[in-house]
Amino acid sequence: MRIAYFINQYPKVSHSFIRREILALERNGFEVQRIALRGWDGELVDDEDLRERGRTRYVLQEGIKGLLLPVLQTLREQPRRFFSALLLALRMGLRADRAWPYHLVYLAEACRLLPWLREFGATHVHAHFGTNSAEVVMLAEALGGPTYSFTVHGPEEFDKPQFIHLGEKVRRAAFVVAISSYGRSQLFRWVEHAHWAKVKVVHCGLERAFHDVPPVAMPTAPRLVCVGRLCEQKGQLLLMQAAGLLAEQGLEFEIVLAGDGEMRAEIEALIARYSLQARVRITGWISSEQVRAEILAARALVLPSFAEGLPVVIMEAMALRRPVLTTYVAGIPELVCHGENGWLFPAGSVEALAVALADCLAQSAEVLARMGEAAYQRVLERHDIDTEAAKLAVLFEAQA
Protein backbone atom coordinates (compact mmCIF):
# COMPACT_ATOMS: atom_id res chain seq x y z
CA MET A 1 0.00 0.00 0.00
CA ARG A 2 1.30 3.45 -0.91
CA ILE A 3 0.67 6.38 1.39
CA ALA A 4 2.18 9.84 1.71
CA TYR A 5 3.31 11.76 4.77
CA PHE A 6 3.15 15.55 4.75
CA ILE A 7 4.95 17.66 7.36
CA ASN A 8 5.80 21.36 7.70
CA GLN A 9 9.50 20.67 8.23
CA TYR A 10 11.19 17.31 7.83
CA PRO A 11 13.56 16.00 8.89
CA LYS A 12 14.07 18.04 12.02
CA VAL A 13 15.94 17.49 15.28
CA SER A 14 12.71 17.57 17.30
CA HIS A 15 10.73 15.42 14.82
CA SER A 16 12.53 12.10 15.25
CA PHE A 17 9.23 10.53 16.34
CA ILE A 18 7.86 11.10 12.82
CA ARG A 19 10.89 9.39 11.31
CA ARG A 20 10.41 6.41 13.62
CA GLU A 21 6.75 6.17 12.66
CA ILE A 22 7.49 6.23 8.93
CA LEU A 23 10.22 3.60 9.18
CA ALA A 24 7.97 1.35 11.28
CA LEU A 25 5.22 1.59 8.66
CA GLU A 26 7.73 0.60 5.99
CA ARG A 27 8.62 -2.44 8.08
CA ASN A 28 4.88 -3.19 8.01
CA GLY A 29 4.99 -3.36 4.21
CA PHE A 30 3.93 0.20 3.33
CA GLU A 31 5.59 2.39 0.75
CA VAL A 32 5.76 5.90 2.20
CA GLN A 33 6.31 9.08 0.21
CA ARG A 34 7.85 11.89 2.31
CA ILE A 35 6.76 15.43 1.40
CA ALA A 36 7.53 18.55 3.44
CA LEU A 37 7.19 22.28 2.98
CA ARG A 38 10.76 22.93 4.07
CA GLY A 39 13.74 21.21 5.65
CA TRP A 40 16.12 20.82 2.73
CA ASP A 41 18.67 23.14 4.31
CA GLY A 42 18.10 22.87 8.05
CA GLU A 43 20.91 22.04 10.44
CA LEU A 44 20.95 18.31 11.20
CA VAL A 45 23.21 16.33 13.54
CA ASP A 46 21.77 12.83 13.15
CA ASP A 47 22.84 10.49 10.33
CA GLU A 48 19.34 9.01 10.10
CA ASP A 49 17.89 12.49 9.57
CA LEU A 50 20.43 13.14 6.84
CA ARG A 51 19.31 9.96 5.07
CA GLU A 52 15.67 11.00 5.39
CA ARG A 53 16.42 14.35 3.78
CA GLY A 54 17.48 12.53 0.64
CA ARG A 55 14.13 10.72 0.55
CA THR A 56 11.97 13.84 0.93
CA ARG A 57 10.43 16.15 -1.68
CA TYR A 58 10.09 19.82 -0.76
CA VAL A 59 7.14 21.98 -1.80
CA LEU A 60 8.85 25.34 -1.23
CA GLN A 61 12.36 24.52 -2.39
CA GLU A 62 11.87 26.62 -5.54
CA GLY A 63 10.11 29.41 -3.67
CA ILE A 64 6.78 30.96 -4.59
CA LYS A 65 7.61 30.78 -8.31
CA GLY A 66 7.59 26.99 -8.02
CA LEU A 67 3.91 27.14 -7.03
CA LEU A 68 2.63 29.22 -9.95
CA LEU A 69 2.71 26.55 -12.66
CA PRO A 70 0.94 23.89 -10.54
CA VAL A 71 -1.80 26.44 -9.72
CA LEU A 72 -2.34 27.27 -13.42
CA GLN A 73 -2.32 23.60 -14.39
CA THR A 74 -4.87 22.71 -11.72
CA LEU A 75 -7.08 25.64 -12.73
CA ARG A 76 -6.96 24.59 -16.39
CA GLU A 77 -7.49 20.87 -15.82
CA GLN A 78 -10.01 20.98 -12.92
CA PRO A 79 -11.67 24.40 -12.84
CA ARG A 80 -14.72 23.31 -10.81
CA ARG A 81 -12.64 21.58 -8.17
CA PHE A 82 -10.20 24.49 -8.09
CA PHE A 83 -12.88 27.09 -7.39
CA SER A 84 -14.51 24.82 -4.80
CA ALA A 85 -11.15 24.49 -3.03
CA LEU A 86 -10.61 28.25 -3.39
CA LEU A 87 -13.88 28.94 -1.55
CA LEU A 88 -12.83 26.49 1.17
CA ALA A 89 -9.45 28.25 1.54
CA LEU A 90 -11.16 31.62 1.84
CA ARG A 91 -13.53 30.26 4.51
CA MET A 92 -10.52 28.92 6.42
CA GLY A 93 -9.13 32.46 6.41
CA LEU A 94 -12.17 33.92 8.18
CA ARG A 95 -11.49 34.77 11.84
CA ALA A 96 -8.25 32.79 11.56
CA ASP A 97 -4.88 33.20 13.23
CA ARG A 98 -3.44 34.04 9.80
CA ALA A 99 -4.95 36.36 7.20
CA TRP A 100 -6.57 34.97 4.05
CA PRO A 101 -3.48 35.46 1.79
CA TYR A 102 -1.76 32.71 3.78
CA HIS A 103 -4.64 30.37 3.00
CA LEU A 104 -4.28 31.12 -0.70
CA VAL A 105 -0.66 30.05 -0.36
CA TYR A 106 -1.85 26.83 1.32
CA LEU A 107 -4.07 26.25 -1.72
CA ALA A 108 -1.08 26.76 -4.01
CA GLU A 109 0.92 24.30 -1.92
CA ALA A 110 -1.92 21.80 -2.29
CA CYS A 111 -1.77 22.27 -6.09
CA ARG A 112 1.96 21.54 -5.94
CA LEU A 113 1.34 18.49 -3.77
CA LEU A 114 -1.35 16.94 -5.97
CA PRO A 115 0.70 15.74 -8.98
CA TRP A 116 3.34 14.26 -6.68
CA LEU A 117 0.68 12.22 -4.88
CA ARG A 118 -0.74 10.99 -8.19
CA GLU A 119 2.69 10.19 -9.60
CA PHE A 120 3.51 8.13 -6.53
CA GLY A 121 0.10 6.46 -6.49
CA ALA A 122 -0.68 7.46 -2.92
CA THR A 123 -4.03 6.11 -1.74
CA HIS A 124 -4.02 8.26 1.39
CA VAL A 125 -2.03 11.16 2.83
CA HIS A 126 -1.28 11.69 6.51
CA ALA A 127 -0.13 14.99 8.02
CA HIS A 128 1.51 15.65 11.34
CA PHE A 129 0.13 18.57 13.38
CA GLY A 130 -3.30 20.12 13.03
CA THR A 131 -2.08 23.52 11.88
CA ASN A 132 -1.31 24.51 8.28
CA SER A 133 -0.06 21.05 7.27
CA ALA A 134 -3.53 19.62 7.96
CA GLU A 135 -5.10 22.43 5.94
CA VAL A 136 -2.88 21.76 2.93
CA VAL A 137 -3.83 18.07 2.74
CA MET A 138 -7.48 18.99 3.27
CA LEU A 139 -7.31 21.36 0.30
CA ALA A 140 -5.50 18.70 -1.74
CA GLU A 141 -8.43 16.36 -1.15
CA ALA A 142 -10.85 19.11 -2.20
CA LEU A 143 -8.86 19.35 -5.45
CA GLY A 144 -9.45 15.66 -6.12
CA GLY A 145 -6.56 14.16 -4.16
CA PRO A 146 -6.67 11.14 -1.84
CA THR A 147 -8.35 11.00 1.56
CA TYR A 148 -6.41 12.52 4.41
CA SER A 149 -5.82 12.19 8.13
CA PHE A 150 -3.62 14.01 10.59
CA THR A 151 -2.02 13.61 14.00
CA VAL A 152 -2.67 16.26 16.64
CA HIS A 153 0.08 16.63 19.23
CA GLY A 154 -0.66 19.83 21.16
CA PRO A 155 -0.25 22.17 22.80
CA GLU A 156 -0.31 24.57 19.84
CA GLU A 157 -3.51 23.18 18.32
CA PHE A 158 -5.28 23.40 21.69
CA ASP A 159 -4.14 26.99 22.27
CA LYS A 160 -6.11 28.28 19.26
CA PRO A 161 -8.51 25.61 17.96
CA GLN A 162 -11.10 28.05 16.66
CA PHE A 163 -8.51 30.19 14.87
CA ILE A 164 -7.05 27.24 12.95
CA HIS A 165 -10.55 25.83 12.28
CA LEU A 166 -9.57 22.56 13.91
CA GLY A 167 -13.16 21.32 13.94
CA GLU A 168 -13.54 21.70 10.17
CA LYS A 169 -10.33 19.76 9.55
CA VAL A 170 -11.58 16.93 11.78
CA ARG A 171 -15.01 16.83 10.09
CA ARG A 172 -13.49 16.45 6.62
CA ALA A 173 -10.79 13.96 7.63
CA ALA A 174 -11.05 10.20 7.19
CA PHE A 175 -9.77 9.90 10.74
CA VAL A 176 -7.71 11.92 13.23
CA VAL A 177 -4.99 10.68 15.57
CA ALA A 178 -4.48 11.98 19.10
CA ILE A 179 -1.28 10.99 20.91
CA SER A 180 -2.99 10.69 24.30
CA SER A 181 -6.43 10.31 25.82
CA TYR A 182 -6.16 13.93 26.94
CA GLY A 183 -5.56 14.98 23.34
CA ARG A 184 -8.58 12.99 22.22
CA SER A 185 -10.75 14.75 24.82
CA GLN A 186 -9.66 18.15 23.51
CA LEU A 187 -10.63 17.18 19.95
CA PHE A 188 -14.03 16.06 21.22
CA ARG A 189 -14.61 19.64 22.37
CA TRP A 190 -14.50 21.04 18.83
CA VAL A 191 -16.60 18.60 16.81
CA GLU A 192 -20.08 17.15 17.07
CA HIS A 193 -20.59 13.79 18.77
CA ALA A 194 -21.17 12.19 15.36
CA HIS A 195 -17.46 12.71 14.57
CA TRP A 196 -16.04 11.41 17.84
CA ALA A 197 -15.61 7.87 16.53
CA LYS A 198 -13.06 8.98 13.95
CA VAL A 199 -10.69 10.29 16.65
CA LYS A 200 -8.22 7.51 17.51
CA VAL A 201 -5.47 7.34 20.10
CA VAL A 202 -2.11 6.21 18.71
CA HIS A 203 0.87 6.89 20.93
CA CYS A 204 4.22 8.10 19.74
CA GLY A 205 6.60 5.19 20.00
CA LEU A 206 10.23 4.27 20.50
CA GLU A 207 12.41 1.95 18.45
CA ARG A 208 13.39 -1.37 19.99
CA ALA A 209 16.93 0.00 20.13
CA PHE A 210 15.79 2.22 23.01
CA HIS A 211 13.98 -0.60 24.82
CA ASP A 212 16.78 -3.10 24.31
CA VAL A 213 19.57 -1.02 25.85
CA PRO A 214 21.02 -3.06 28.76
CA PRO A 215 20.52 -1.44 32.16
CA VAL A 216 23.17 1.15 32.97
CA ALA A 217 23.98 1.63 36.65
CA MET A 218 22.53 4.70 38.28
CA PRO A 219 25.30 7.32 38.45
CA THR A 220 26.46 8.43 41.86
CA ALA A 221 26.97 12.03 40.72
CA PRO A 222 23.96 14.27 41.60
CA ARG A 223 23.33 15.08 37.95
CA LEU A 224 19.94 15.77 36.33
CA VAL A 225 19.22 16.37 32.65
CA CYS A 226 16.59 18.51 30.94
CA VAL A 227 16.14 17.76 27.22
CA GLY A 228 14.30 20.03 24.84
CA ARG A 229 14.17 23.28 22.93
CA LEU A 230 15.06 26.25 25.09
CA CYS A 231 11.72 28.01 24.89
CA GLU A 232 9.05 29.45 27.16
CA GLN A 233 6.74 26.42 27.26
CA LYS A 234 9.45 24.00 28.45
CA GLY A 235 9.98 25.90 31.71
CA GLN A 236 13.78 26.09 31.81
CA LEU A 237 13.61 29.59 33.31
CA LEU A 238 11.64 28.16 36.23
CA LEU A 239 14.18 25.36 36.50
CA MET A 240 16.97 27.90 36.89
CA GLN A 241 15.01 29.65 39.65
CA ALA A 242 14.55 26.33 41.45
CA ALA A 243 18.26 25.57 41.01
CA GLY A 244 19.01 28.90 42.62
CA LEU A 245 16.94 27.86 45.65
CA LEU A 246 18.80 24.54 45.90
CA ALA A 247 22.15 26.34 45.70
CA GLU A 248 21.07 28.63 48.56
CA GLN A 249 20.36 25.51 50.62
CA GLY A 250 23.87 24.24 49.97
CA LEU A 251 22.78 21.15 47.99
CA GLU A 252 25.22 19.53 45.58
CA PHE A 253 23.84 19.09 42.06
CA GLU A 254 24.51 19.48 38.35
CA ILE A 255 21.89 20.22 35.69
CA VAL A 256 22.51 19.58 31.99
CA LEU A 257 20.29 21.46 29.54
CA ALA A 258 20.44 19.32 26.38
CA GLY A 259 19.20 21.47 23.52
CA ASP A 260 19.18 24.97 22.17
CA GLY A 261 16.63 27.59 21.22
CA GLU A 262 15.43 31.15 21.22
CA MET A 263 15.61 31.60 25.01
CA ARG A 264 19.21 30.54 25.45
CA ALA A 265 20.48 34.07 26.16
CA GLU A 266 17.78 34.64 28.78
CA ILE A 267 18.56 31.31 30.44
CA GLU A 268 22.27 32.10 30.46
CA ALA A 269 21.47 35.43 32.12
CA LEU A 270 19.64 33.60 34.94
CA ILE A 271 22.54 31.17 35.29
CA ALA A 272 24.83 34.13 35.85
CA ARG A 273 22.34 35.87 38.15
CA TYR A 274 22.14 32.84 40.47
CA SER A 275 25.89 32.05 40.13
CA LEU A 276 25.14 28.62 38.65
CA GLN A 277 27.93 28.56 36.05
CA ALA A 278 29.65 25.62 37.79
CA ARG A 279 26.35 23.74 38.19
CA VAL A 280 24.52 24.18 34.87
CA ARG A 281 25.75 23.16 31.41
CA ILE A 282 24.02 23.87 28.08
CA THR A 283 24.99 21.43 25.32
CA GLY A 284 23.39 23.07 22.28
CA TRP A 285 21.80 20.81 19.66
CA ILE A 286 23.13 17.26 19.88
CA SER A 287 22.38 13.99 18.09
CA SER A 288 19.98 11.35 19.38
CA GLU A 289 22.96 9.21 20.42
CA GLN A 290 24.36 12.10 22.45
CA VAL A 291 20.95 12.72 24.04
CA ARG A 292 20.86 9.08 25.08
CA ALA A 293 24.32 9.37 26.61
CA GLU A 294 23.31 12.48 28.58
CA ILE A 295 20.20 10.74 29.93
CA LEU A 296 22.19 7.68 30.99
CA ALA A 297 24.74 9.93 32.72
CA ALA A 298 21.99 11.52 34.82
CA ARG A 299 19.99 10.24 37.78
CA ALA A 300 16.71 11.51 36.33
CA LEU A 301 15.14 13.62 33.61
CA VAL A 302 13.53 16.90 34.67
CA LEU A 303 10.98 18.60 32.41
CA PRO A 304 9.11 21.47 34.13
CA SER A 305 6.85 22.21 31.13
CA PHE A 306 3.99 24.71 31.21
CA ALA A 307 2.26 23.20 28.17
CA GLU A 308 2.77 19.91 26.36
CA GLY A 309 1.22 17.12 24.37
CA LEU A 310 3.08 14.07 25.64
CA PRO A 311 6.84 14.63 25.27
CA VAL A 312 8.76 11.87 23.50
CA VAL A 313 11.84 12.61 25.61
CA ILE A 314 9.92 11.40 28.69
CA MET A 315 9.39 8.08 26.91
CA GLU A 316 13.07 7.95 25.97
CA ALA A 317 14.24 8.56 29.55
CA MET A 318 11.84 5.95 30.92
CA ALA A 319 12.99 3.41 28.30
CA LEU A 320 16.54 4.03 29.56
CA ARG A 321 15.35 3.27 33.10
CA ARG A 322 15.56 6.80 34.40
CA PRO A 323 12.77 8.30 36.55
CA VAL A 324 11.18 11.58 35.48
CA LEU A 325 10.39 14.83 37.28
CA THR A 326 7.70 16.71 35.39
CA THR A 327 4.42 18.60 35.59
CA TYR A 328 0.96 17.06 35.62
CA VAL A 329 -0.24 18.75 32.43
CA ALA A 330 -1.91 17.34 29.30
CA GLY A 331 -1.12 13.67 28.64
CA ILE A 332 1.90 13.41 30.95
CA PRO A 333 0.05 11.83 33.94
CA GLU A 334 -1.12 9.04 31.61
CA LEU A 335 2.50 7.86 31.54
CA VAL A 336 4.28 9.21 34.62
CA CYS A 337 2.94 7.92 37.96
CA HIS A 338 3.91 10.01 40.97
CA GLY A 339 5.98 8.07 43.51
CA GLU A 340 6.26 5.01 41.23
CA ASN A 341 8.33 6.02 38.25
CA GLY A 342 8.83 9.72 38.88
CA TRP A 343 7.64 12.94 40.44
CA LEU A 344 4.69 15.06 39.30
CA PHE A 345 4.33 18.65 40.48
CA PRO A 346 2.11 21.60 39.55
CA ALA A 347 3.23 23.61 36.54
CA GLY A 348 4.52 27.09 37.30
CA SER A 349 5.42 26.47 40.95
CA VAL A 350 9.11 27.08 41.57
CA GLU A 351 8.70 25.92 45.18
CA ALA A 352 7.11 22.59 44.19
CA LEU A 353 9.79 22.06 41.56
CA ALA A 354 12.56 22.75 44.10
CA VAL A 355 11.00 20.26 46.55
CA ALA A 356 10.81 17.57 43.84
CA LEU A 357 14.41 18.19 42.81
CA ALA A 358 15.64 18.02 46.40
CA ASP A 359 13.68 14.81 47.02
CA CYS A 360 15.13 13.18 43.92
CA LEU A 361 18.68 14.20 44.84
CA ALA A 362 18.19 12.80 48.36
CA GLN A 363 17.18 9.32 47.16
CA SER A 364 19.64 6.46 47.13
CA ALA A 365 20.80 4.90 43.88
CA GLU A 366 18.84 1.75 44.81
CA VAL A 367 15.55 3.65 45.16
CA LEU A 368 16.10 5.51 41.89
CA ALA A 369 16.96 2.23 40.15
CA ARG A 370 13.65 0.69 41.31
CA MET A 371 11.77 3.72 40.03
CA GLY A 372 13.70 3.50 36.77
CA GLU A 373 12.74 -0.15 36.31
CA ALA A 374 9.08 0.73 36.91
CA ALA A 375 9.43 3.50 34.32
CA TYR A 376 10.90 1.03 31.82
CA GLN A 377 8.06 -1.45 32.24
CA ARG A 378 5.39 1.21 31.83
CA VAL A 379 6.81 2.77 28.69
CA LEU A 380 7.49 -0.66 27.17
CA GLU A 381 3.82 -1.62 27.39
CA ARG A 382 2.52 1.74 26.10
CA HIS A 383 5.02 3.18 23.61
CA ASP A 384 6.56 0.55 21.35
CA ILE A 385 6.77 2.03 17.83
CA ASP A 386 5.97 -1.21 16.00
CA THR A 387 2.87 -1.76 18.13
CA GLU A 388 1.68 1.81 17.58
CA ALA A 389 2.51 1.78 13.87
CA ALA A 390 0.45 -1.39 13.52
CA LYS A 391 -2.54 0.57 14.85
CA LEU A 392 -1.92 3.22 12.19
CA ALA A 393 -1.56 0.54 9.53
CA VAL A 394 -5.06 -0.75 10.28
CA LEU A 395 -6.45 2.77 9.93
CA PHE A 396 -4.63 3.38 6.63
CA GLU A 397 -5.73 0.03 5.21
CA ALA A 398 -9.33 0.86 6.01
CA GLN A 399 -9.05 3.83 3.62
CA ALA A 400 -7.63 1.82 0.72
PyMOL commands that set and color helices and strands:
alter all, ss='L'
color gray80, all
select helices_A, chain A and resi 13-27+47-53+65-77+79-92+100-120+132-142+156-159+166-172+181-188+193-198+208-211+232-234+236-248+264-273+288-296+312-319+332-334+350-362+365-382+385-399
alter helices_A, ss='H'
color red, helices_A
select strands_A, chain A and resi 2-9+31-38+56-58+124-128+147-152+175-178+199-201+223-227+254-258+280-284+300-303+324-327+342-345
alter strands_A, ss='S'
color yellow, strands_A
deselect
rebuild
show_as cartoon
